């Protein structure tokens, strides 16, 4: 998938600044993918039986923002504060 996006952005004949932007987008998506996996494991409803409804809500939000690294960082704080406060 990253290669596909890279090829689309590259077709525009990027200048040196745009090459850096393309690299940053791809790097951000790679970090988002790792963070998404981590958060899904932490917020899975089966692992949080006592707070199942909250875990389901957070899982939905995580899935909706799976490519948005900045939102995932905000959700990480929320998961750690609300689910791990047993």
N, C-alpha and C positions, 0 to 999 in steps of 0.2 A: 504494500500500500504506500509506503514511504517513497519507493522508487517511482510509482505512478505520479504522485504529487510533485516530486522533484522534476520529472520529465515535463509535466504541464507547465510548471513555473519556469523551467529552463527554455522552453520554446520561445519565450518573449525576448530572447537575446539580452539577458540581464547584464547590466553594468556591474562594476565591482561592488558597489553598495548593495545591489539586488542579490548578488551571489551570497553575501553575508546574511541577508534577510532570509533567503531560501534555506541556508544552513541553520539559521536560528529557528525557523518554523519546523523543520524536520527534527531538530534536537528537542524542541519543546514537545512535539508529538511523541517522541520516544520516551521522554520523561513522564508524560501524561499516561502513557500505556502502562508503565511500571507502577505508577502511583495508583492507577485505576485498579490493577490487580490486588495491590496491597489493601486498598480500602474495601473492596468487595469482600475480601476474606475477613477483615475486622468487623464489618457491618452486616454480615450475613445473618438473617433472622434465626437460623438454626443454632448459631453460636451465642445468640443473645435471647434466650427463651423468656427471660423475665421482662424484657423490653422489646417484645416482638414487633409491635406496631411501629415503634420508633425506628427499629432496625429496617423494617420494610420501607418506610418513608425515606430513610437515608440511602438505602440501596437503589431506590428509584432515582433519586437525585444524582447519585454517583453515576448511574448508567446514562442519564440524560446529558451529563457533562463529561463524558469519558475522554473527549479530545481537548477539553478546556483546562489546561494545567493550572491556571490561577484559581479557577473555581474549585478544582480538586484540592488545592492547598487549603482553601477555606473550609471545605467539607472535612478534611483530615482533622482540623482543629475541633470541629463540631463532633465528629465521631469519638475522638479521644475524650472530650469533655463530658459528653452525654451518655455514651455507652459504657465507658470504663469507670464511671463514678459509682460503682456498686458498694 
